[in-house]
Amino acid sequence: MRWRLGVPLTGRRAVLVAVGAATVLVLGLAAVGAGLIGGSSMLFSAGQGCPGGGSGNPTAAAAQPTASAAGRATIPSDYLRSYQQAGRQYGVPWPVLAGIGEVESNQGRSSLPGVHSGANPFGAAGPMQIGIGGAAGNQWGGGAVHPAGQEVGGVASDGNGDGTASVYQPADAIAGAAKYLVAHGVQNNVSNAVFAYNHLFSYVQSVLHWATVYANGGFSVTVATSGGTGGGAQCLTSATGGGPGSGQIPNQAVASAIAFARAQIGKPYLWGGTGPDAFDCSGLVMMAYRNTGIDIPRTSEEQWVWGPKVAPGHEEPGDLIFFAGADGTTTSPGHVGMVIGHGMMIEAFATGFPIRIAPYRGRGAVGFTRPWAHSGVVLTGQ
C-alpha cells in the first residue's frame, strides 16, 4: 500500500515513481469512501455478492484457477505457492494477489528501498509494499517483524508458520495482503479492493492485467447478478465456458489479445501508430490479435468488412466494436475498440487521449465483429 504514481506495465519490470503530495493520499481515501472506481477504469457497483464468495467471510470459497504457462515460468515457485495458499485460505482469487506482487515489487525481484529491508520514503515495506508507518500508516500492525502471537491491529500474518510475522517474508506479506483485500470487500468488488490497496486507476488496471496473464485461460473482472435490481458485484470469472453476452472470455487467443491491449493502457494515441510506443484505434486491435497469431486487416474500414458480424447484445470479450468516427460513416466505420465485457472496451480514442478502458453503450456503435471466428482463422492450443 505504497503511495506512488503507477505506470501501466509493458514488460516484466514495474516502473515505480514515488509521489509525496498529501493531497493525493487525502483524495485517494475520499475516492474509496465514495466507491469511485470509474473514470478510465471500470464502472461496476458492489451488490449481491459473488457466487461462493459474496458473504464477506474470509474463509468463503473463491474461484481459484490453475496457473498459466506464463505464470509458472515467471512467478518464483515459492511466491506462486504462497499466492495459491493465501487464495484458498482467505477466499481471494490468487491471480489478484500475484498481480499486486508483480506491480509492487516484480515478485520480490526489485532492489528498491523497503522491499527487502527498511521502508520506502512513505513507510511501505516488503514484497507486497504494506505500510509499516509514515504516510502509508501502519497497515501491517506492530513492528515490521514481530512474534506471530503478538496482538496487533493490522494485517500482520505468519504465512509460513515459522512463529514470526515478517512483512519481508513473501508468505507472510502475501497473507497480509490477502487479509487487507478481504477487509476492503474483494469478494464483492475486486476493483474497489485493489483501488483501496493503492489509490490509482492505472494501478487497478495494471494489477488486473497481470491477473489475466497469470491465470490459466485468462481471468477477467465481470459483473455477477443474482436477480433483482441495483447492479451486480464484481467477480473474477473463468475465461472459458462463456456464451453470448456472458462476459466470459471464450478462448485463450482472446485472453491473449485482451492482455496485450490492457498492457498498452496509458500509452498515447498516434494516427497511423502500430506500437510499441503509441497506437491508433485500428492499430491497437490489429497488434493485439497479431500478438496471438491472428492477422486481421490494418484499418477500421477493412476490419469491419472482414468480419464476421455479431448481433448487438451478443457481443463477447475480444469482439471489435465499431463507430462512424470523424473519418468514417456507418457503412465504413472510422473508429474501433475491443470489447472486454459488460459494456466496456479498450480503445485508442483520439489525439490527446491515452489508451483507456471506456464504456461503449450509448455512443452510437455501428456494430460488432468477431475476428477469431473469421473463416480463415485456425485457433491452435485452445
Buried (B, 14 or more C-beta within 10 A) or exposed (E): BBBBEBBBBBEEEBEBEBBEEEEBBEEBEEBBEEEBBBEBBBBBBBBBBBBEBBBBEBEBBBBBBEBBEBBEEBBBEBBBBBBBBBBBBBBBBBBBBBBBBBBBBBBBBBEBBBBBEEBBBBBBBBBBBBBBBBBBBBBBBBBBBBEBEEEBEBBBBBBBEEEBBBBBBBBBBBBBBBBBBBBBBBBBBBBBBBBBBBBBBBBBBBBBBBBBBBBBBBBBBBBBEEEEEEBBBBBBBBBBEBEEEBBBBBBBBBBBBBBBBBBBBBBBBBEEBBBEEBBBBBBBBBBBBBBBEBEBBBBBBEBBBBBEEBEEEEBBBBBBBBBBBEEBEEEBBBBBBBBBBBBBBBBBBEEEEBBBBBEBEEEEBBBBBBBBBBEEBEBEEE
